[in-house]
Every structure is written in C-alpha cells, then in structure tokens.
C-alpha cells in the first residue's frame, strides 16, 4: 500500500498555485497609441485610457473615459441629423464645439488637475459623459 506524505502534497499544491498565478501575468498596457486608445496603465478605477469619444444617436460612446492630465480628447460625430454638443458642467472646461454639430470632430485639452469632469449634450436630456483625469 502506498503512503501519502501530507507535507509533500501540500508543498506541491502551493507550488502549483504559485506557478498558475505567476503565469497569468496579463498585458503590460503599453499600447503605441496609433488607434487613439493609447494603451491602459491600470488606473485605479478600471477605466481604459482613451482619448476618443463617438457622438451618435443621442449617446456618447464610451460614456466614461480616463485620460492623463493635459491630454487632448476628440469627440467624433458619426452621422445622423440630430445636432449634438459637448458642454462641460460648471464651466470646468470651455467648449468651443458648434452647438448643433451633426458631423465632424471636436477636440479639447483636458485640465492638468486630476479630477472627474462631467459633460453633456444640452440638446438631449440624459446624454451625459465623464472624463476622469488621473
């Protein structure tokens, strides 16, 4: 009959778990930024680092983004006949976008101060977004 050594078995289980977890490294988040997304750095709230937002059919996509201080964010209108705008709450960031754009782009530099900056389309209730500067 075979004898089972508990200590040896426990060491084998611990070592297997360690190797399994160590092998699950993940992405370094060092994208080259050619696609406008810039590659994430694993920020605290889990939002991907991105500098582009699509404006379409009464919604922003994505609705929440995270950027570095001073980054430029570009909103791109994707067709449609409804005019939309990008207006930041409390005038935290001055917007010069045409108030009723239906196509084209709008870009603005984010503040160098970390914080959460909300914006909306004032033409459409509920069309809201957030830029987190970290």
ChimeraX attribute file (.defattr): number of C-alpha atoms within 10 A of each C-alpha:
attribute: neighborCount
match mode: 1-to-1
recipient: residues
	/A:1	3
	/A:2	4
	/A:3	5
	/A:4	8
	/A:5	8
	/A:6	9
	/A:7	9
	/A:8	9
	/A:9	11
	/A:10	11
	/A:11	11
	/A:12	12
	/A:13	11
	/A:14	11
	/A:15	12
	/A:16	12
	/A:17	12
	/A:18	11
	/A:19	10
	/A:20	11
	/A:21	10
	/A:22	10
	/A:23	9
	/A:24	8
	/A:25	8
	/A:26	7
	/A:27	11
	/A:28	10
	/A:29	13
	/A:30	10
	/A:31	14
	/A:32	10
	/A:33	13
	/A:34	8
	/A:35	11
	/A:36	15
	/A:37	15
	/A:38	18
	/A:39	18
	/A:40	19
	/A:41	15
	/A:42	13
	/A:43	12
	/A:44	7
	/A:45	9
	/A:46	11
	/A:47	16
	/A:48	18
	/A:49	23
	/A:50	24
	/A:51	21
	/A:52	22
	/A:53	22
	/A:54	16
	/A:55	28
	/A:56	19
	/A:57	16
	/A:58	16
	/A:59	17
	/A:60	21
	/A:61	14
	/A:62	13
	/A:63	17
	/A:64	18
	/A:65	21
	/A:66	22
	/A:67	24
	/A:68	17
	/A:69	16
	/A:70	15
	/A:71	16
	/A:72	15
	/A:73	19
	/A:74	17
	/A:75	20
	/A:76	20
	/A:77	21
	/A:78	14
	/A:79	14
	/A:80	14
	/A:81	12
	/A:82	14
	/A:83	20
	/A:84	26
	/A:85	24
	/A:86	27
	/A:87	22
	/A:88	20
	/A:89	13
	/A:90	10
	/A:91	11
	/A:92	13
	/A:93	16
	/A:94	14
	/A:95	17
	/A:96	12
	/A:97	16
	/A:98	13
	/A:99	15
	/A:100	15
	/A:101	20
	/A:102	20
	/A:103	17
	/A:104	11
	/A:105	17
	/A:106	19
	/A:107	17
	/A:108	16
	/A:109	14
	/A:110	21
	/A:111	16
	/A:112	12
	/A:113	11
	/A:114	14
	/A:115	13
	/A:116	14
	/A:117	19
	/A:118	20
	/A:119	22
	/A:120	21
	/A:121	22
	/A:122	16
	/A:123	16
	/A:124	14
	/A:125	9
	/A:126	11
	/A:127	19
	/A:128	19
	/A:129	21
	/A:130	18
	/A:131	21
	/A:132	19
	/A:133	20
	/A:134	17
